Amino acid sequence: MTDPVAPLPDPAPLLGPAPLLGPGDPPAWRSFNDGGRAPLLLLCDHASNRIPSALGTLGLEPAELQRHIAWDIGAAAVTERLAATLDAPALFSGYSRLVLDCNRHPGGAGSIPAVSDGVGHAGRLRRAAIRGAAGLYRRPPPFAEGPGARRTIVSPSPGRHSRRWGAAAGSRGDYREARMMKPVMNLDQAEFDDVEENGIYTSSRASIGDRIGARNLGYNLTVLPPGKVQCPFHCHHGEEEMFLILEGEGELRFGDQRFPIRRHDVIACPPGGPEVAHQIINTGTTTMRYLSLSTLVEVDACEYPDSGKVLVVSGKRDKVALWKMFRAENVVDYYDREPD
C-alpha cells in the first residue's frame, strides 16, 4: 500500500540536524508525581495522539488520529491514577506513535511503519524526518534513571491483534519473568506483537523466546504473505540464525545463490560477510510460516549488500546501548576530528 496522495509538508527542511519540534510544539514528554516515593517508574509511551506541526496531520483525517493507531486510548488516565495510588513517578510521551513508536528502537522494525491497521499514512514524510524524530526523546528527568522497577502502561488494540487484557503493566526488563508460566508453549498461543506493513516488507512476528524463559537464544514465529519478505537482504557478523519452514514455499537468497524452499526445510545462516547474506522470499501463492532462531550477542554488525548500509548494535536484549545505521561509503580516517 502506498502513502496517501493528500498534500503533505515539504520534508526537505527536516533532513538536516535541526530538531523536529517547533517553538509552538509542546515538549516531547511530560512527567507526573516527580517526587513519588515508590521504587517504581510508570511509563506511558503511547499517551498522546499529537503530531508535530512540521508534519501536519501525516495525510490523515482528524477521525483517524482519534483511533488506536495513533495512541493507546485511555492509557494516560490509567497511568495517572496508578501513579497517584502507588505514589510513583510517571513519564508520558508527548507525541503519537505514528511519528515514532517509543516501543521500538528508532529506525528499527515497526518504529515508523507506513501503514497502521490497514490505514496508510505519510510514511514517506516520516522516514525523511526520522533524524529529527529520533531526537524527540532525549535524556529523561533524574528520577527516571535511578534504581527500581519500570512498568509500561498500554491499552488494547481492537480486532485480531487485541491483547487478552484491558490494560497491561510490564517492562522490557521483566517481561519474560512476568509472563513465563512454563518452558513450553504451542505455536497456537503465539501473539503477533511485531506487525510490519511497508510495501514488500510486510510480515507479522510473534516473540517466543521471551515467553518461555530463553536466555541466550531468541526465537520467533514469522508469518509472510505471498510476494513479501520480512526484512532486507542482510548478513550478521555476530549473530547466527536458523530458520525452519513450517508452511508454504518460496525462495532463499543466500550470497549470490538462490534456493527453492518448502515445508520442513531447515536453513542455516552463519555469521559472516556478504557471502552468507540471506533473505527469505514468499514466492508462492499461500501464506508462509517459519520459525526463526538466533544467538543473542551483545555486539553485532549487520551489512545490507543491496543498499550498501551497515548497522552496528551493542547491548543486551532489554537495554540497547548503541544502535547506528549508516551508509558503508561514509568512511573516515582513524584520526578524523581528533585533537592535534
N, C-alpha and C positions, 0 to 999 in steps of 0.2 A: 504494500500500500504506500503511495507517495504522499508527500506533505500536501496540505490543502493549498488551493490557489488563492486564498484570501490575501489581501495586501498585507505585507509584513514590513517592519522597520528594516532599514539597511544594516546588515550585520557587519559591514566594514569597520565602523568605529569600535567594534567590540573585539577586534582581532589583536589589538595591542595589549600592553600590560596594564592599562587603566582599569580601575575597579568597575565591576558591573553595576553597582548601586549608584544612583544619582543623589544629588543633595536633597531631593524631596522624598526619597525612599526611607522607610524605617530601618532599624538595624536588622542584621541577618539572624539574630537570635535574641531572646529575652529570658530573663530569669525570674524565679518566683521563690519567695521564702528563703532568701540567700542565707540567713542565719539559722536555718533549721539544724537541730541538734542530732537528729538521727544519722547513724553512719550509713547513709543511703542517698544516692542521687537518682532522681527520676528524670528520664529523657523522653521527650515527645518530639520525634523527628519528622512527623508529618502533621504538625499542628496547624499549619496555615495554608490557605489556597491563594495567597498573594503572589503576583507576578511583578518583577522589577519593571519600572516604567520603560526602560530601554528596550524591553522585549514585547511591549504592547500586551496583547492577550494570547500570544502564541498562535494566532489564527483561529482561536476557539470562540464560540458563542458564550455569553455570560452563564447560561444554564449549564454548560459543560464544566465550567470551573466550580460549580457547586456540587459536582459529583465526587464519588470516592476516588476517581482517577487523579484528582488534584490534591486531596488531603485525606487524613483519617478523621472522618466526621465524628465530632463529639469527644475525640481523644484528649484535646486540650482541657476541656472542662473536667473530665475524669481525672486527669493528672493533677490539676489544681486541688481538687477535693482530696485526693490521696495525699498530696504534699502537706495540706493543712492537717489532715487527720494523723499522719505519721510524723509530723514536724520534720519533714525532709525538704531539702532544696530541690528545685526542678529547673530544667532547661527546656526551652521550646524553640523549634526552628521558626524563622520568620517568613519563609517563602515556600511555595508549592514544590512538591516532589517532581512536578513536570519540568521545573527548571534544573534541579539537581536533587536526586534522591539520596538523602543522608544515610539510608540503609545500604548504600552501595559506595564503593570507593570511586572517587572522581575519575571518569573515563573508563571505568570497569563495566562489565556486562550489566545492563539494566539501569545504569546511572542516568542515562539520557536517551531512553528509547523513543523512537519516532511515532510509536503507536501505543496507546494505553487502553486496554479493554475494548479493542476494536475501533477506537477513535483516533484518527490521525491528527497530529498537531505539528507545530513548527520545529520538528527535529533538526532541520537544516539550519535554522537560525540558532537553536540552542547549541548545536555542535560547534558553530562558529564562536559562540560566546563561552565555551567551556573554560577558557583560561580565566575569564572573569568570575564565572560561577564557582570554580574551584576555590576561589579566594573568599567566598561568602562567609564560610565558617572558619574563622581564624581562632586564635587562642581563646579558650573559654575563661570564665572567671576563676580565681584561685581555688574556690571550694570544689570545682569540677575536676581538679587534678589530684586531689588528695586521696588517701586510702579509703576503702569502703566499697560496698556493693553498688552496682549501677543497674537500673532497671529501665527498659524501654516500654512505653505505653503505645499500643496500636489499637485500631478498630478494624472489624472485619470488612472484607470486600464482598459485595453481593455477587451471587452467581456461583460458577463452578470453582472459583478459587477461594471461596469462603473458608475461614478457619472454623474450627468446631467450638469456639468460644466467642462471646460478645466483645470482650476486651482482654488483652493479654499483657502480662508483665514479664519481661525477660531481658536478657543481655547476651551479647556475643560471648562474653566470658563464661557465663554459667548456663548457656542454652542447652548444652549437651546433658549436664547433670540434672537440669530441671525436667527434661522430657524423657530421659532414658529410663524405661521400665524394665528392659531386659536386653541382652546382647543379640536378639533375634528379631527381625521384622519381615513381614511379607511385602512384596512389591505392591500388592493391592492397597497397602496402607500409605503409599508414597504421597506426600503433599508437595505440589509443584509451587515452590516459593521463588523461583527464578524464571520468569517468563519474558522472553525477548521477541519482539515483533518489529523487525527492522529490515524490510526487504528480503533478500536472500538469507539473511541471518535471522531466522525465525525458529525458535525452539522453546521447549519447556523442560526445566530441570528440577529434580527433587533431590534434596540432600538426604543421604542415608547414613553416612559415617557419623555425623553429629548425633543421630538418634539412637545409635546402638553402641556408643562408647568408644569409637575408633580414636586412636591417638596419633599414630604415625602414618596412617593411610587415609586417603579421602575417597569416598565412594559417592556416586550419584547416579540417578536414573535419568536418561535423556530421551525425550520424545521429539522426533524430527518429521515434519510434514513432507510430502513429496516435493522434490525440487529445491529443498532447503539445506542449509548447513548450519551447524551450531556456532562455529567460530571461523576466523580466517585461517588460512594455511600457515602453520607455525611449527617451531621446534623449541624444546626446552633444553637448557644447558645444565639444569639441576634436577628437575623432576623427571621421573619415569612414569609412563602411563600405559594402561592396558584397557582394552575395550572388548566386551562380549556382546555380540549382536543377538538380541532376543527375538525380534520380529522384523520383517521387511528385508529389502535388498537394496543395494546401492553400489557405491564405488569408493575405494580408498585411494586418495592421493598420498604417495609416500616417496619423498625425494623427487626424482624425475620419472617415477614409475606410477602406474595406475593398476589397481587390482579390483576385480569384482568381489563383492562381499554379500553374504546372505546369512540367514538364521543359523545360529550356533557357531559362527566364525569367531575366532579369538585373534585379537590384533595386538601386537607388541610395538610400543613406541618408546625406545630407549632414549636417554639424553644424548644430545649431540648437536651438530650443526645442520645446515640446510639439507644434507644428505638423508636425514631422518625426519625432516619436516613432514607434517601429516595433516589430513583433513578428511572427515567422513562426509560424503555427499549422498543424500537420498535421491537416487536416480530412478527409483521405482514409482509405482502408481498408488502405493499404500503407505500408511504411516510406519516409520521405522522407530523401534525402541531398542536402546542399548544401555548396558551397564558400564560405567566408567570407573576406573580405579587408578589412583596415582599416589606416589610417595609424597609426603609433606616435608618440604625442605624450607629452611629459614632464609636461604638466599637463592634466587633463581634469576636467570637472564633468558628472555624469550625473544626469538627472532621471527620476523614476518617476511619471508622472502618475496612474496608478491608485491608488497608495498614498501619494502626497504625500511621497516621500523624495527626498533629494539625496545623491549620492556625490561626494566630492572625492578625487582621486588625483593624486599627483605622484611623479616619479622615473622611472628607466629600467626597462625590462622586467625586468632581472635584479636590481634593487635599488629597491624601493618605499620612498620617503622618507616619504610620508603617505598614509593610507587612512582616510577618515572617512565614515561613513554616518549621516545624521540626518534627522529629520522637518523638512519645509520650514517648518512653522509655528513652529519653535523659533528665532525671530529675536531678536536683542538690539540695543541701541543701539551705535553705533560705539565709544563710550567706556565701555561697560559694564565694571565691575570694574577700570577703570584708576585709578591713584592720583590723588588730587586735586592 
